[in-house]
Structures are given as structure tokens and as C-alpha cells.
Amino acid sequence: MGFDARIENLRNQVDSEIQNLCRSKRTESLYEPMFHLLESGGKRIRPLLLILSCRAVGGDIDNGIHAAVAAEIFHTFTLVHDDIMDHDSMRRGRPTVHEKWDEATAILAGDGLVTLAYQILLNLNHPRLIEVLQTFTNGLMILCEGQAMDKAFETRESIVLQDYEQMIEKKTAKLMEVVCEAGAILGDACKSDQESLRCFGLALGKGFQVQDDILDILSEESVTGKPVGSDIVERKKTYLTIHFMNHASEAQIKRYQTYLEKKSLSHEDILSIRELFRQARTFESGRQAVDQHIGDALACLDELPSCEATEDLKRLALKIQNRIH
Amino acid sequence: MGFDARIENLRNQVDSEIQNLCRSKRTESLYEPMFHLLESGGKRIRPLLLILSCRAVGGDIDNGIHAAVAAEIFHTFTLVHDDIMDHDSMRRGRPTVHEKWDEATAILAGDGLVTLAYQILLNLNHPRLIEVLQTFTNGLMILCEGQAMDKAFETRESIVLQDYEQMIEKKTAKLMEVVCEAGAILGDACKSDQESLRCFGLALGKGFQVQDDILDILSEESVTGKPVGSDIVERKKTYLTIHFMNHASEAQIKRYQTYLEKKSLSHEDILSIRELFRQARTFESGRQAVDQHIGDALACLDELPSCEATEDLKRLALKIQNRIH
């Protein structure tokens, strides 16, 4: 079985666990909104990272698969609440929870999801369970800090790349770090392997987020499942907007700002901003940043004993580097 | 030291732990909204119940005090999110989090609070920690179900008392049950004492909620810290509204419904509704229900070996029965 088949196989296992879970719950007003996004597919990157990290240190997959589902549920919880805060109406080609139901329902669905993730973790029978729980919980708190920074940046004028790096480390990279570290703990890794996998997850997460910033404006809605340029519309500070403001010519920045002053941006406006970014070599710089982070991630894996799972983590990192959605 | 002094002493210990916690966090955009409600006082009933339950089975208070703070934080998390869902703008005489900041901030503050509560519990060094975590987590899920029911009831016409009982058991009584059971576990109670304290918390919680329904319309804003009759304004199904609809005369119900059809209710309207409730002996029935639940709660305590903490739990239950805010 080759890499793609192995990944597909793991993803199917995760999906089927998620479906079992969704079917087992009574169809109450709470559970349908809770499972709306969870069941909608997605790349399942975090569960894959957790399982492969567990295997990379010689761990058993049995505990891994349930923890992997918990990881995806934590992730889904953050998406459901972030979508409310960011006023996003589409996600994975479907209406977001607060769009399909209402805000109250989406707040509660998120609360239910985070609780469910803890329930699943607490059912694991593992000697290092407290450590796993602490890893997830401390990570979640950092995630909240990252989301707070992200929201605060929307109304702040001058964000430098250093602020941005700190924000994405907290908001995105942290959960990737957490799932890799949790997988390592569940595989009963030694301190050094655990640290290597933690660093791998962190670097991968940073690369993932810069790539996400690029795809937000370069990919088509039919591929990403969300409107092109939604970051710009929401006045998010992304790698691209920060690079552009620091490297574009005065004339380019002036033109860019006339768009930002508009109350609403059309698809054509987004395309024009895209062209401005291209002229300022912003995408090129973004690509370099992605490559740098992924390179760092791969270097962390070199510290681990070579095995199929470690190789799969490398190929997964390369897939993320070159992904188009 | 008498009962009141002992309770005051415990409450001060809880408050001082909470203040230490709030001071220890960096003043970031996340933490100020998180601590806004937590620091605003409140009756601290859940922490008191946890500590006294722990002591009632001969447990040590050291673990109890931190778990008690975690219990108050879980409670605060539910309040912050419920206030958004219920559009409440005042709580404990202060603007609610979403009112003082905005909804996004309040959603995130709630998420940060639930995470913080888990962080505190995970720092306890206790042989039965997983059990404590499961008790809180399973309880939280029931709480979410209860809140979903409460919201669903707002737009449902015919709610019978049985539906209401189920809803308050989940939404309010569950957390009281959880803190008493968690206190018992932390005190390393035997199965039978743990069960007695669990049942005590559940019955007390039901009495507490019916009492809350009564106070919502009978108490003054200066005492409760929230507007008189906010349940009626929000079209909540409470013990009072359900009893009234099932026991008032046709003419009384007709008059009541003309108020409900109004888009907004004045203070005078609320006073008129109060008078209608009085005529239908609704408050009397509510009082009887409170007395019944508190009686059940006290009976559970009779199963426990007599000691000062058990006596204090009894007196606390009687205080709740006769509270005016």
C-alpha cells in the first residue's frame, strides 16, 4: 500500500469513527448543529498528524484513533466559534452553523463540541492521559489568545511581521503542535522524540497558515469552499497584507488603500488587489516563507528514527506545502 | 465561629483565590473580558457546595479550594455565553460581557473560561482526578442540552411541567449535582456518601431554579442586579408561566396573552403580570415546589454521618430556600 492509499485509509478510519459518533447521539436541537461541520469532510489533517506521530514513535493506533477524533472535534469547535466572530457565512462549501441556524445555536454547538472532545479523551485508558489532557488544554488557551490577537489586529493599523508570526503561532500552529505532541505522548515517546514531533507540528502549522493566507486570495471558491479574498473583506492582517504594506511602492499602497476604504469589495476589486500583490512580489515572498517553515518542519523529523510513519509525516508536510485548497 | 462566619470565611478564601488568578494573567484583550464577571462577586454557591461536600466526607480542603474555583469558572463560562444567547444586558448589577465589549469578545471570553477551568482541575494532584474531570465534563454536556431545551421552549407553545422539570434538571440542577459529587470524590468518599451528596446537589439545584424563577419577577433590580421580569420579556418558560397557563381562569389567561403579544413590555406591564400570577396562586405553588425540593435535598443529607460540614450544607440549603436574591 503506497502513501496516498495509507493516508486515504487512515482518513476513512477517522471519518467512520466520526460518523459512528454522530449516529450515536440523539437527534436533539443540540446535536444536529454540533455535527453539521464535523460531518462535512475537511482534510482531517490534525487527526492524521496525531495518528502518524503516535506511530512514528512506535505507538499503538487504538488509543490514537479516538484521540484523533477528539483533535478534529477541538478544531471544529474553534471553527464554529471563529466563523461567528469573523462573520463567515460559508465553510467547506456549506453554510456555517450560525448562518444555517443562528448565533445562539452556533455558540452552544461550539460549547457542546469542546465538551464532547474532553469526553472522548477522558474515555481513553492510558497511563499518560493527564499529560495528554494538559497538552490539549494548555494549547486551547493559547489558541484563545491567538484568536484575541487576530481580532485585535483587524482594527490596528501597523502590524509588523513579528506580530503576525506570534499570532499565527498561537492561532493556527499551536493546535498542529498539540496534536503531534499528544500523538507522541500516546505512543509513549521519550522526551526527545516528543520534543522533535512537537517542533515539527509547530513549524508545519506556521507553513500551513501562510499557505492558507495565499490560498484565500489565489484559489477559487469552487476549490476552497469559501469566497475568494474573505481575509481582505474582513480586514484581516495576513502574511500578504503585511508584506505588501512593507514592500510595495507608495503608489501601489495608495491604490490598495482606496480599495480598503470601500464599504464592500466586489470580486473585481479582489482581483485588482491580487494583481497589486503580484506586482509587489508578495506571493513570491509568501511562497518562500511557506518553504522555509516546511523545511524547518522536515528537519525536526530527521531527529526521529526512520520508519514508515515518519516518512508519511514528511510526505504529508510536502503535500501541505503544495496544496491548492 | 458560627455558621455565617464559617461561610463568609470560605467565600473569602474562594474570592481571594480568584483574585490571585486574575492578577496572575497578563492584561491581554482576552483576559479582561474573561475576568469581568468572575471578579464581580456573586454568591459563590457552587464553590461553597464543593468545599463543604468535600469536608462532609472527611476530605482535605487543599484540593477542594482549587477545584471550587474551577467550579465557579465553569459556572461563569455558562453565564457569559447564556447572556449572549438570552440577550441579557445586565448581570450582578454590571453590564454583561457582550454588552461591555461585543459578542465576539464574549464568545471568546467564555471559551477562555472553560479552558481555564480545565487547566486548574488538571493541576490538582489527586488519585481520583480522572473521575473528577469526567464528572464535570459529563455534567457540562448535560448543561448544553439543557440550554438547548431552554432556547427551544421559547418558541414552543405548550410546555408542561414535566418538560420544565427535565429542562431545569439539565440546565441548573446538574451543575449543583456535579460540584457536590466532585467535592465528595475529592474527599475520597465511599460510593454511598458520594451518591447522597450527588442527590443532595440535584434536589437543591431544582429548588434553587424554581426560587430563581420566582425572584426574577418578585425581586427588585437593586437586589438582583438584573431587570425585573426578564424571563417574561425573553418569553422564557418558567415554573410560574407554566403553572399560570395550567391553573389560571380563561379570563386571566386572555389578559396575560395580550401582554405577551406586545412587542416590548413596560415595567407596569410586568407588575400587572405579577398581579395576575398572584391571583392564580402561582407564587404559592412555586413556593411549595421550592419547599418540596429543599426537603428532598435535606433528606439526602440525613444519609451522611453527622459533622459540622454536613450541618453547614443543611443551613446553606435553608438559606437558599429563603433567599431574596
Interface residues (C-beta under 8 A of the other chain):
Chain A: E28 S29 L30 H81 I84 M85 E103 A104 T105 I107 L108 G110 D111 G112 V114 T115 L116 Y118 Q119 L122 L129 I130 L133 Q134 T137 N138 L140 M141 C144 E145 Q147 A148 M149 K151 A152
Chain B: E28 S29 L30 H81 I84 M85 E103 A104 T105 I107 L108 G110 D111 G112 V114 T115 L116 Y118 Q119 L122 L129 I130 L133 Q134 T137 N138 L140 M141 C144 E145 Q147 A148 M149 K151 A152
